[in-house]
Amino acid sequence: MNLARNITAVIQAVVDGRADGTRDLLPLVYDELKQMAGAKLAHERGDHTLQPTALVHEAYIRLLGAADTSWENRAHFFGAAAEAMRRILVDHARGKQRLKRGGGDQQRIDLTSIDQVIAGQSKELLALDEALSAFAEVEPMKAELVKLKFFGGLSTHDAAEILGISSRTAERHWTFARAWLYREMSGEE
């Protein structure tokens, strides 16, 4: 049985509530989750307090503790993992911005490209999260693509595979999403 099929079978065991699934899943997905976390944290500032291992463990705990663990397959699981990593990083940024830590002066930023977001900057990450939440209301699939690429560290090809669309469609969605998010974050009409 190949690895993707094996992961899907173990994910189904978790969904079915079988104890062996929870025990067997982490060793199968750990390397890929760590690669996702490493890709995301590579864009963070050097003194960031989260490390890839900690991000993977926190995301995994959140995934297994979630009320909805009805992942359909490997792709759905890794999409949920990218979302969990996004939430962790946003929560971390919010913690940095709390008044007791000297924050509270949030403002919109002007970016020349969404690709140039400095994810280690709490204000920018929070602005991106706010804009992405609004985008998900009107364009859920395109928002999911952003989550997979930006927060999950996946390539366009891998994200397209997870979403079940062609790489060319994913490129078009990515271009549209960047433009929409730029406009939203810059406050332009």
C-alpha positions in Angstrom: 0.0 0.0 0.0 1.5 3.4 -0.9 1.9 6.1 1.7 -1.0 8.3 0.5 -3.4 5.4 0.6 -2.0 4.3 4.0 -2.5 7.9 5.4 -6.0 7.9 4.1 -6.8 4.6 5.8 -5.4 5.8 9.1 -7.3 9.1 8.8 -10.4 7.0 8.3 -9.6 5.1 11.5 -9.3 8.4 13.4 -12.6 9.6 11.9 -14.3 6.3 12.9 -13.0 6.8 16.4 -10.7 3.8 16.4 -7.8 4.2 18.9 -5.2 2.7 16.6 -5.8 5.6 14.1 -4.8 8.3 16.6 -1.7 6.4 17.6 -0.7 5.6 14.0 -1.4 8.9 12.3 1.4 11.1 13.6 4.3 9.0 12.4 2.8 9.0 8.9 2.2 12.7 8.6 4.9 14.1 10.9 7.5 14.8 8.2 5.1 16.5 5.9 3.6 18.6 8.7 7.1 19.6 9.8 8.0 20.5 6.2 4.8 22.7 6.1 5.7 24.3 9.4 9.3 24.9 8.4 8.2 26.5 5.1 5.9 28.8 7.0 8.3 29.7 9.7 11.1 30.3 7.2 9.4 33.6 6.5 9.3 34.6 10.2 11.8 36.8 11.9 14.8 34.9 13.3 13.9 35.4 16.9 10.4 34.0 16.5 9.5 32.0 19.6 7.7 29.2 17.7 9.8 26.5 16.1 8.6 24.1 13.5 8.4 21.2 15.9 6.3 23.2 18.4 4.0 24.4 15.6 3.5 20.8 14.3 2.7 19.5 17.8 0.3 22.3 18.5 -1.4 21.9 15.2 -1.7 18.2 15.6 -3.2 18.6 19.1 -5.7 21.0 17.7 -6.6 18.7 14.8 -7.2 15.7 17.1 -9.0 17.8 19.7 -11.3 19.5 17.2 -15.0 18.8 17.3 -15.0 18.1 13.5 -12.5 15.4 12.6 -14.4 14.2 9.6 -11.5 14.4 7.2 -12.3 12.8 3.9 -8.8 12.0 2.8 -5.1 13.0 3.0 -5.7 16.2 1.1 -8.5 17.3 3.4 -6.4 16.5 6.5 -3.5 18.6 5.2 -5.9 21.4 4.4 -7.1 21.3 8.0 -3.5 21.2 9.2 -2.7 24.4 7.2 -5.7 26.1 8.8 -4.6 25.0 12.3 -1.2 26.4 11.7 -2.7 29.6 10.5 -4.8 29.9 13.6 -1.8 29.2 15.8 0.3 31.9 14.2 -2.6 34.4 14.3 -3.2 33.6 18.0 0.5 34.1 18.6 0.4 37.5 16.8 -2.6 38.6 18.7 -0.8 37.7 22.0 2.0 40.0 20.9 -0.4 42.8 20.2 -2.2 42.8 23.6 -2.1 46.0 25.5 -0.3 44.4 28.4 2.6 43.7 25.9 2.6 47.2 24.5 0.3 46.6 21.5 -3.0 48.1 20.6 -1.9 50.5 17.9 -3.0 48.4 14.9 -3.4 50.0 11.5 -3.8 48.9 7.9 -0.7 48.6 5.9 0.1 49.3 2.3 1.7 46.3 0.5 3.0 46.2 -3.0 2.3 42.5 -3.1 0.7 40.0 -0.8 3.8 37.8 -1.5 5.9 40.5 0.4 4.0 40.2 3.7 6.5 40.0 6.5 4.7 37.3 8.4 6.8 37.8 11.6 5.2 41.2 12.0 2.2 40.8 14.2 0.3 43.8 12.7 0.7 42.6 9.2 -0.3 39.0 10.1 -3.4 40.3 11.9 -4.4 42.5 8.9 -3.9 39.5 6.6 -6.0 37.3 8.8 -8.8 39.9 8.9 -8.7 40.3 5.1 -8.5 36.6 4.5 -11.6 36.0 6.7 -13.5 38.6 4.7 -12.3 37.0 1.5 -13.4 33.5 2.6 -16.9 34.9 2.9 -17.1 35.7 -0.8 -14.5 33.3 -2.3 -14.1 30.2 -0.1 -12.0 28.1 -2.5 -9.6 30.9 -3.3 -9.3 31.7 0.4 -8.4 28.0 1.0 -5.8 28.2 -1.7 -4.2 31.2 0.1 -4.2 29.3 3.4 -2.6 26.3 1.8 0.1 28.3 0.1 0.8 31.1 2.6 0.1 29.4 5.9 0.7 25.8 4.9 3.8 26.5 2.8 2.5 24.4 -0.1 3.5 24.9 -3.7 0.7 25.9 -6.2 0.8 22.4 -7.6 0.4 20.7 -4.2 -2.4 23.1 -3.2 -4.2 22.6 -6.5 -4.0 18.8 -6.0 -5.5 19.2 -2.5 -8.3 21.4 -3.8 -9.0 19.1 -6.8 -8.3 21.8 -9.4 -5.7 22.2 -12.1 -2.5 24.0 -11.5 -3.5 26.6 -14.1 -6.7 27.3 -12.3 -4.8 27.5 -9.0 -2.5 30.1 -10.6 -5.5 32.2 -11.8 -7.1 31.9 -8.3 -3.8 32.9 -6.6 -3.4 36.0 -8.8 -7.0 37.0 -8.1 -6.6 36.3 -4.4 -3.4 38.4 -4.1 -5.1 41.3 -5.8 -8.2 41.1 -3.7 -6.2 40.9 -0.5 -3.9 43.7 -1.5 -6.9 46.0 -2.1 -8.5 45.0 1.1 -5.4 45.4 3.2 -4.3 48.7 1.6 -7.7 50.3 2.0 -8.0 51.1 -1.7 -11.3 51.0 -3.5 
